[in-house]
Amino acid sequence: MDITKQLSLEFSMSEMHINNVINLIDDGNTIPFIARYRKEMHGSCDDQKLRDIFDRLTYIRNLEKRKEEVTSSIEEQGKMTEELAEAISKAITLAEVEDIYRPYKQKRKTRASVAKEKGLEPLAELLFSFTLKGADLNEIAKEYVDSEKGVETVEDALQGASDIIAEIISDSAEARKLLKELIDKTGIIRSVAKKEEDSVYSMYYDYSEL
């Protein structure tokens, strides 16, 4: 990412002024000093705008650093693809990068990882392929019952496969993005006050929900 160009677009400033601000910040100058004594270098921006530029600059730099770390980790695992590299490159938030990296991150032991150790991943992939319309899932799952691996019943096999599928969906960057967009559009945050007679907040009780 060309940081200077990006900040220039976001803050409607010339690239020269943005570049000057970046250099002044990198040289250790404080925001009040830059605002008061270097007006000619940034077009007389006020303190707040300079702080916003500083915050955004820090965020973008952290984003680029994290992209490099994630790319390196996935490459070390031998799992990097052109599509994955492109997705990382196009990510514009740290949350997007983390969602892309999620399936490749070292995990603690989960129900899904335990199920995989029991040999249930092929069953999960089969169930998740949506090619079993009309099939008897219990009959299919019977092939994966193995007491030596801790799969005692058909129900155990199906539950383990379900745990694997749940983790696949949870790790999907696309699914997480869609869910976040849905929550952003339709989610509601509700706060209910816990009323106590002698509380210092009693003066605000009339403004709270019951």
Salt bridges, closest charged atoms under 4 A:
GLU10 OE1 - ARG56 NE 2.75
ASP26 OD1 - ARG61 NH1 2.90
GLU64 OE2 - LYS67 NZ 3.65
GLU69 OE1 - ARG66 NH1 3.05
GLU86 OE2 - LYS90 NZ 2.81
GLU98 OE2 - ARG66 NE 2.54
GLU98 OE1 - LYS105 NZ 3.46
ASP99 OD1 - ARG176 NE 2.79
ASP99 OD2 - LYS180 NZ 2.81
GLU117 OE1 - LYS109 NZ 3.95
GLU139 OE2 - LYS142 NZ 3.10
ASP163 OD1 - ARG111 NH2 3.00
ASP171 OD1 - ARG102 NE 2.78
ASP171 OD2 - LYS107 NZ 3.07
GLU209 OE1 - ARG190 NE 2.87
